[in-house]
C-alpha cells in the first residue's frame, strides 16, 4: 500500500487527500512514499520551507498542490523554486501558461478547479445584493498600504452605486483599511472555502481565490487588484514580479474596478449574460472540475518511474 503525507493549508488540501484515500493510499507522515505541500517558499529567503527539509534530505518525492485559485507569481524572480519538487499541480492551463511565461523551471500539471463545485453562469436581475470581499490581512494582521487603498477606493465606488452591499471581511474591518458605514451589512468571514455569501449574491467584488470561486459558481463578478504589479515585502524592501509585462494582460480578469470610475456603468451589463470575454477567461483559468482519478493517475505515473 502506497503512503503519503500532505501539509494542509486552510481547506485547500482536502480534495487531494480525499482523492488519495479513495484510491487506497494511506497517510503516513513519518515514512511516506511522497509528500504534498501548497508551496515551497521560505518567506525569509533562507532556502526552502523548514517542513520540507526532512523529506528533501531523504530524497522523498515532493509535489505542490494549489495554494490559491489565482496563478502564483511568487516564483517570478521573487523566491526561487525548489529543485526537489517533482511537479506543481495547477488548476487550469492558463496557470500553466503564466508560469511558462515567467520561466518557472518545474513541471506543471493542470488538474482542474478544486476550490468549489463549478456551476453554470447564473443570470441575475438588476439590481441585487453586492458581496464585497476586501483584500484581507496576512496571519500577522498586516495589509499592504496599497491594498488598503484599493479596498477604500472600491468601497467608495460601491456605496456610490446605491445598491445593497454586504462586506465579507477577514480579520478586523480596520485591518482591511475600512470602517463601518451606515446602511452597509457586514459579516466576519473565515478562510474555510464557504460559498454561502457568493451563492446569494447578484454580484461579487473580490480578488484572488474568492473572486475565482465566484466566477466558478457562475456569479457575475468584478475583480480588484488585477491591474496592480504584484510585489512582496514591506515599504523599502519590496520585490516586484520580474516578468509581469509578459503575462499581466493574459491573466488579468476582464472586469476590474480600476477600469471604471462609476461601477453603475458596467454592473447592468455583467448580470444578464456571460460575455465572450468572460467565457474565454474561464476556459483558461477555471477550466473544469478537479478530476480525482486523473490526479491519482498522474501521481502514480510519476512515483512509479
C-alpha positions as CSV (number, residue, x, y, z in Angstrom):
1,X,0.0,0.0,0.0
2,X,1.4,3.4,-1.0
3,X,1.8,6.0,1.7
4,X,1.7,9.8,1.5
5,X,1.6,12.9,3.7
6,X,0.0,16.3,2.9
7,X,0.8,19.6,4.6
8,X,-2.7,21.2,4.9
9,X,-3.2,24.9,4.1
10,X,-6.7,26.0,5.2
11,X,-9.2,23.7,3.5
12,X,-7.3,23.6,0.2
13,X,-5.5,20.2,0.6
14,X,-8.7,18.3,1.4
15,X,-9.7,17.3,-2.2
16,X,-6.3,15.9,-2.8
17,X,-6.3,13.9,0.5
18,X,-9.8,12.5,-0.4
19,X,-8.6,11.5,-3.9
20,X,-5.6,9.6,-2.5
21,X,-7.6,7.9,0.3
22,X,-10.3,6.9,-2.1
23,X,-7.5,5.3,-4.2
24,X,-6.5,3.3,-1.1
25,X,-3.4,5.3,-0.2
26,X,-2.5,5.6,3.4
27,X,-1.5,8.7,5.4
28,X,2.0,8.3,6.9
29,X,3.8,11.5,8.0
30,X,6.9,9.6,9.1
31,X,7.6,7.3,6.2
32,X,5.7,8.4,3.2
33,X,6.4,7.5,-0.4
34,X,5.7,11.1,-1.4
35,X,4.5,14.3,0.1
36,X,2.4,17.3,-1.0
37,X,2.8,21.0,0.0
38,X,0.9,24.1,-1.0
39,X,4.2,25.9,-1.8
40,X,7.9,25.5,-1.2
41,X,8.8,29.1,-0.2
42,X,10.7,30.2,2.9
43,X,9.5,33.8,3.2
44,X,12.7,34.7,5.0
45,X,14.7,33.6,1.9
46,X,16.9,31.1,3.8
47,X,16.3,28.2,1.5
48,X,13.1,26.1,1.3
49,X,10.4,26.0,3.9
50,X,11.5,24.1,7.0
51,X,8.8,21.5,6.9
52,X,10.1,20.2,3.6
53,X,13.7,19.7,4.7
54,X,13.3,16.2,6.3
55,X,11.8,14.9,3.0
56,X,14.4,16.7,0.9
57,X,17.2,15.1,2.9
58,X,15.7,11.7,2.4
59,X,15.0,12.2,-1.3
60,X,11.3,11.6,-0.9
61,X,9.3,13.0,-3.9
62,X,7.7,16.3,-3.3
63,X,4.6,17.6,-5.2
64,X,2.9,21.0,-4.9
65,X,-0.9,21.5,-4.9
66,X,-2.6,24.9,-5.4
67,X,-2.1,27.4,-2.6
68,X,-4.8,29.6,-4.1
69,X,-7.1,29.8,-7.1
70,X,-5.2,32.7,-8.8
71,X,-1.9,31.9,-10.7
72,X,1.0,32.0,-8.3
73,X,3.6,34.7,-9.3
74,X,5.8,34.3,-6.2
75,X,8.3,32.4,-8.3
76,X,8.6,35.2,-10.8
77,X,12.0,36.5,-9.7
78,X,10.9,36.9,-6.0
79,X,11.5,33.5,-4.5
80,X,13.5,30.6,-6.0
81,X,11.7,27.3,-7.0
82,X,12.8,24.3,-5.0
83,X,14.6,21.9,-7.5
84,X,13.5,18.9,-5.3
85,X,9.8,19.4,-6.4
86,X,8.8,16.8,-8.9
87,X,5.7,18.6,-10.2
88,X,3.5,21.5,-9.4
89,X,-0.3,20.8,-9.8
90,X,-2.2,23.8,-11.0
91,X,-5.9,24.3,-11.5
92,X,-6.0,25.1,-15.3
93,X,-4.0,25.6,-18.5
94,X,-3.9,29.4,-18.0
95,X,-2.0,28.9,-14.8
96,X,0.5,26.7,-16.6
97,X,0.9,29.3,-19.3
98,X,1.5,32.2,-16.9
99,X,4.2,30.2,-15.2
100,X,5.8,29.3,-18.6
101,X,5.9,33.0,-19.5
102,X,7.9,33.8,-16.4
103,X,10.2,30.7,-16.8
104,X,9.1,28.6,-13.9
105,X,11.6,25.7,-14.0
106,X,9.4,22.9,-12.5
107,X,7.0,20.7,-14.4
108,X,3.4,22.0,-14.1
109,X,0.3,19.8,-14.5
110,X,-3.3,21.2,-14.8
111,X,-5.7,19.0,-12.8
112,X,-8.9,21.1,-12.6
113,X,-10.6,23.5,-10.2
114,X,-10.6,22.1,-6.7
115,X,-11.8,25.0,-4.6
116,X,-15.6,24.5,-5.1
117,X,-18.1,22.9,-7.4
118,X,-18.3,24.6,-10.8
119,X,-21.8,25.9,-11.7
120,X,-23.2,27.4,-15.0
121,X,-23.4,31.1,-15.3
122,X,-26.4,32.4,-13.4
123,X,-28.1,35.4,-15.0
124,X,-29.2,37.8,-12.3
125,X,-31.8,40.6,-12.1
126,X,-30.7,44.2,-11.6
127,X,-30.4,45.5,-9.0
128,X,-29.4,43.0,-6.4
129,X,-27.0,42.3,-3.5
130,X,-23.3,43.1,-4.0
131,X,-21.0,41.0,-1.9
132,X,-17.6,42.7,-1.4
133,X,-14.7,40.7,-0.1
134,X,-11.9,43.2,0.5
135,X,-8.2,42.2,0.3
136,X,-7.7,40.6,3.7
137,X,-4.7,40.8,6.1
138,X,-2.0,38.2,6.4
139,X,-2.0,36.0,9.5
140,X,0.2,38.7,11.2
141,X,-2.6,41.2,10.7
142,X,-0.6,43.2,8.1
143,X,-2.2,44.6,5.0
144,X,-0.1,46.4,2.4
145,X,-0.9,50.1,2.3
146,X,-1.6,49.8,-1.4
147,X,-4.1,47.1,-0.7
148,X,-5.8,49.1,1.9
149,X,-6.1,52.0,-0.7
150,X,-7.7,49.6,-3.2
151,X,-10.2,48.4,-0.5
152,X,-11.1,52.0,0.4
153,X,-11.4,53.1,-3.3
154,X,-13.6,50.1,-4.1
155,X,-15.8,50.7,-1.0
156,X,-16.4,54.3,-2.1
157,X,-17.4,53.2,-5.6
158,X,-19.8,50.5,-4.2
159,X,-21.5,53.0,-1.9
160,X,-22.0,55.3,-4.8
161,X,-24.0,52.6,-6.7
162,X,-26.9,52.9,-4.3
163,X,-27.2,49.1,-4.3
164,X,-27.3,46.9,-1.2
165,X,-23.7,45.9,-0.1
166,X,-22.6,43.1,2.1
167,X,-18.9,43.3,3.2
168,X,-17.5,39.9,3.9
169,X,-14.2,40.6,5.7
170,X,-11.4,38.6,7.3
171,X,-9.6,39.8,10.4
172,X,-10.9,43.2,11.6
173,X,-12.6,45.8,9.5
174,X,-9.9,48.2,10.5
175,X,-7.1,45.9,9.3
176,X,-8.8,45.9,5.9
177,X,-8.5,49.7,5.9
178,X,-12.2,50.2,6.1
179,X,-14.7,51.4,8.7
180,X,-18.3,50.5,9.4
181,X,-20.6,52.5,7.1
182,X,-24.3,53.3,7.7
183,X,-26.6,51.2,5.5
184,X,-24.0,48.6,4.8
185,X,-24.2,45.0,6.0
186,X,-21.1,43.4,7.5
187,X,-20.1,39.7,8.0
188,X,-16.9,38.5,9.6
189,X,-15.8,35.6,7.4
190,X,-13.4,32.7,7.7
191,X,-10.9,31.2,5.3
192,X,-12.9,28.0,5.1
193,X,-13.9,27.8,1.5
194,X,-17.6,28.6,2.1
195,X,-19.6,29.8,-0.9
196,X,-22.6,30.8,1.2
197,X,-22.3,34.5,0.5
198,X,-21.2,34.0,-3.1
199,X,-24.3,31.9,-3.8
200,X,-26.7,34.6,-2.5
201,X,-25.0,37.5,-4.4
202,X,-26.2,39.2,-7.5
203,X,-22.6,40.4,-8.0
204,X,-19.3,39.6,-6.2
205,X,-16.5,42.1,-6.0
206,X,-13.3,40.5,-4.8
207,X,-9.7,39.4,-5.5
208,X,-7.8,36.1,-5.6
209,X,-9.4,32.9,-4.5
210,X,-12.8,34.4,-3.5
211,X,-13.0,36.1,-7.0
212,X,-12.2,32.8,-8.8
213,X,-14.7,30.9,-6.7
214,X,-17.4,33.4,-7.5
215,X,-16.7,33.0,-11.2
216,X,-16.6,29.2,-10.9
217,X,-20.0,29.3,-9.1
218,X,-21.5,31.2,-12.1
219,X,-21.9,34.5,-10.2
220,X,-21.2,37.8,-12.1
221,X,-18.1,39.4,-10.7
222,X,-15.8,42.4,-10.7
223,X,-12.2,42.0,-9.6
224,X,-10.0,44.2,-7.5
225,X,-6.2,44.5,-7.7
226,X,-5.9,42.7,-11.0
227,X,-4.2,45.7,-12.7
228,X,-1.6,46.1,-10.0
229,X,2.0,44.9,-10.4
230,X,2.5,42.0,-7.8
231,X,5.1,42.6,-5.2
232,X,6.1,41.2,-1.8
233,X,7.8,42.7,1.2
234,X,7.2,45.9,3.0
235,X,8.0,49.5,2.4
236,X,11.6,49.9,1.1
237,X,12.0,46.1,0.8
238,X,9.5,45.4,-1.9
239,X,10.4,42.9,-4.6
240,X,8.2,43.1,-7.7
241,X,7.4,40.2,-10.1
242,X,10.1,40.5,-12.7
243,X,8.2,39.4,-15.9
244,X,4.8,40.9,-15.2
245,X,4.5,42.6,-18.6
246,X,4.7,39.1,-20.3
247,X,1.5,37.8,-18.6
248,X,-0.4,40.7,-17.0
249,X,-2.9,41.1,-19.8
250,X,-3.1,37.4,-20.4
251,X,-4.1,36.5,-16.8
252,X,-6.0,39.7,-15.9
253,X,-9.7,39.2,-15.1
254,X,-11.7,41.1,-17.8
255,X,-13.6,43.4,-15.5
256,X,-11.7,45.2,-12.7
257,X,-12.9,48.1,-10.5
258,X,-9.9,50.1,-11.6
259,X,-11.3,50.1,-15.2
260,X,-14.4,52.2,-14.1
261,X,-14.9,55.4,-12.3
262,X,-18.6,54.6,-11.9
263,X,-19.4,50.9,-11.4
264,X,-23.0,51.5,-12.4
265,X,-21.6,51.9,-16.0
266,X,-20.7,48.2,-16.1
267,X,-22.8,46.3,-13.5
268,X,-26.0,46.1,-15.6
269,X,-24.0,44.6,-18.5
270,X,-22.5,41.9,-16.3
271,X,-25.6,40.5,-14.7
272,X,-27.9,39.2,-17.5
273,X,-25.4,37.1,-19.6
274,X,-21.9,35.7,-19.8
275,X,-19.8,37.7,-22.2
276,X,-17.4,36.1,-24.7
277,X,-14.5,37.8,-22.8
278,X,-15.5,36.1,-19.6
279,X,-16.1,32.7,-21.4
280,X,-12.6,32.8,-22.8
281,X,-11.1,33.8,-19.4
282,X,-13.0,31.0,-17.6
283,X,-11.8,28.4,-20.1
284,X,-8.2,29.3,-19.3
285,X,-8.3,29.9,-15.5
286,X,-11.3,27.9,-14.2
287,X,-11.4,25.2,-16.9
288,X,-13.0,22.1,-15.5
289,X,-13.8,20.4,-12.2
290,X,-10.9,18.8,-10.3
291,X,-10.6,15.3,-11.6
292,X,-9.8,12.9,-8.7
293,X,-9.0,9.9,-10.8
294,X,-6.8,11.9,-13.2
295,X,-4.8,13.4,-10.3
296,X,-4.2,9.9,-8.8
297,X,-3.2,8.6,-12.3
298,X,-0.7,11.4,-12.7
299,X,0.8,10.8,-9.2
300,X,1.0,7.1,-9.9
301,X,2.8,7.7,-13.1
302,X,5.5,9.9,-11.5
303,X,6.2,7.9,-8.4
304,X,6.4,4.6,-10.3
305,X,9.0,5.8,-12.7
